[in-house]
Amino acid sequence: MKKLFASLSKDATLGSVFSLFPGKLAPWCEYESLVMRGKSDLSFAERELIAAYVSGLNACSYCHGAHTMFARAYGIDPELIESLMEDLNSAPVDQRFKPILAYVAKLTLSPSRMTEEDANAVYKAGWSEDALFDAIQVCGVFNLVNRLVEGTGISRVGNDPNDVDEQTLAKFRSETFYTDFGRANGLDV
């Protein structure tokens, strides 16, 4: 951990930041829970894949590692996520999903350059405006949380995504995972 906050220990996690600023992070935690586990045209797996991908694009190892594990809980091979990081076009991901991933990549890396063609590629692949908006929300949430993590100096990644037991994976699959995590770390959500 980079020692950016004297009140955080060297082995601080995102939960440590939640505990330090519960009043400020509770509304964000509720929103993240809605975005990641609320009703959507995108599955939980697809949203976790977007979270891991955006976090990887931002070089946020903490969130990239965590959401690679969460995506694994929904059956996504961590190798697929790593292949996305190398090259979206050749990665073995569903062709229908690639325009959404291209959209969030561009939104992350050059947001002022979004075009109608970017959105039309998503629609042409058969996705609705609701699905695109949900992808945008996941992208936005993780661009924010990546900066919270990096800005507070959190860097401890934890487990290898391939080395997580089934009980832990089941916890990640919970529809209330995000609010449960917030409550466990002192948030009133």
N, C-alpha and C positions, 0 to 999 in steps of 0.2 A: 504494500500500500504506500502510495505517496502521502506523506504527512502534511495534508493541506488544512486539516481541522485538528487542532490540538486536543479537542474533546473526544476524538475518535481514536480507538486503539489501532495498533498495527494490523490486527486481523479483523477489522471492521467489515461488515457486509452492508448490503442495501437495507437490511432490517435494522442495523445500527443507526443509519441515517433516519429511518422512519421513527425510531425511538427518540432521536434527538430533536426532531421537528414534527411531532405528531399533528399539531393543529394545522400546519401548512400542507402536509402531505395527505391528510385524510380525504379531501375532495378529489385529489388526483388519483388516489387509490380506487375510489368509487368509479371514476371515469375509466380507468384502466380495466377494471373488472367488467364494466359494461362493454367496452370495446373488445376485450379478449374472450369473454364468456357469454355475452348477450346474444340475442337473436341476430342472425346474419345469414346472408347468402353464402358466406365463406365459412367453411368448417373450422372447428377449433384447430385442427391440424394445419390448415392453410394459414390461419392467423399466426400460429406459433412459428411456422416456416417463414412468414414475412418478418416477424420479430427477430428471428435469428439472422436472417439475411440483412435486414437494415442495420442491425447491430454490428454485423461483420463489416459492412460497407463503412461504418463509422469507426471501425477498429476498436470497438468497445469489447474487450475480451471477456469482461464479466458478464455482460448481457448476451453476447454471442454464445458463450458457453452455457449459460443458464437456459436460454431459449432453444438451443440445440438439444438439450436434455428434455425440455418440455415437448418439443416436436417429436423426439424419440418416443415419448410416452404415448403419442398418437400414431406410432408406427412409421414415422419418417426416419430413414436411415441417416445418421450423422454424415456419412460419406456423401450423400446427395447434397447436403448443405455445403460441405466443403467444395464439391464440384461447382456449385453455384458461385462460390466466391472466386473460383478460378475463371469460369466462363459461363455466363448465363445461357448463351446460345447452344453450347454443346452439352450442357448438364442434362442428366436423364430425368427431367421433370416433365410432367404432363404439358404437352404443347399448348393446350387451352389456358394453362396457368401462366405461361411465360410472359404474355403481355402485361399481366398484373405485376409480375416481378420486375419487368422492364420499367413500368410506370413508377413503382416505388423506388427503384434504383435512381432514376432520373430525378424524382422528387427529393430524394435524399442528397444527391450529389450536385444538382444544379436546378433548384426549385424554380427559379425565375424563367427557366427555358421550357416549361411545360407547354405543349401545343395541342390543338384539336386532334392532330394525327395520333398523339399518344393516347388520348381517350378513345378515339375511334378504333384503335387496335384492340383495346380491351372489349369494346362493344362488339366488334367483328368476331371476336373469339367466343361470343355468346354470353358475356357477363352483363348484368344490369347496372344501372346507375347506383343502385343501393350497394351492390358488391364493390364497385369502384370506390364509393364513398367509404365503405368499411375498410378497404385496403388503405385508403388515404389516412383514415383514423389510426390504424395500427402503425403505419409509417410515422405519423406525427407523434404518437405516444412514445415510440422507441427513439425517435430523434430527441425528444425531451428527456426520457429517462437515461439515455446514453450520456447526455450532457450532465445530468444530475450525478450519475455515477462517476464520470471522469472529473467533474468539477469538485466533487467532495473527496476524490482520491481513492475511491474503492477500486481494488484491482484483484482481490482474491477470487479466483474462478471457482474453486471447489472441485467437484468430481469430474472425471472424464465422462463425457456423454455416453460412452459405450460401457461404462462400469458403474451402472446404477441398478440397484435391486428393484424387483417388481413392486414391492410395497411403496417405495419412493415414487416410482413411475405412476402408480395408482393415485397417489396424493396429487401429483401434477395434473392428472386427468379430471380432478374434481371441478365441477361447475362453479364452486365457491372458492377455488384456490386463491385467487388474488385478494379477495376480502379476508379470507382466513389468514393469509400471510400478513396483511395489514393489521388485523386484530392481534395476532401473535406478537407483533412488534409495537404495540401501544397505540394504534390508531383507532379512533372511534368511527368505524364504518359499518 
